[in-house]
Amino acid sequence: MSVSNLPPIHPGEILREFYLEPLDMTPYALAKKLHVPRTRIERIVAEKIGISADSALRLAKFFNTTPEFWLNMQASYDLKIRSSAIAGELAEIEAREAA
């Protein structure tokens, strides 16, 4: 099992730096277009909450991406954070022998 050695990147950072900033769009403006509470987008770009399936569907529709793009970013971030948190426990688990 291997999780990339690259630092974890929160999807909110990607949303903020590669989508909102180039468009000169505020989280509030995006929230209005996505029909979600402004606090949801504000908290995502502040890296306080992750991307839900609902948010992924809405972001994908608006930015012409796929929901999987957003959810895979979130899953990658979650795996890296959790892997680091339980590294000691994972080291104690012996891999099953291949048949």
URVENKA-V943318 format. One record per helix or strand. SS is the DSSP state (~ for helix, > for strand). FROM is the first residue (numbers start at 1). LEN is the number of residues. Records with the same first field share a line. If there is no record, write none. Layout:
SS: FROM-LEN ; FROM-LEN
This chain:
~: 11-13 ; 27-8 ; 38-8 ; 53-11 ; 67-19 ; 87-5
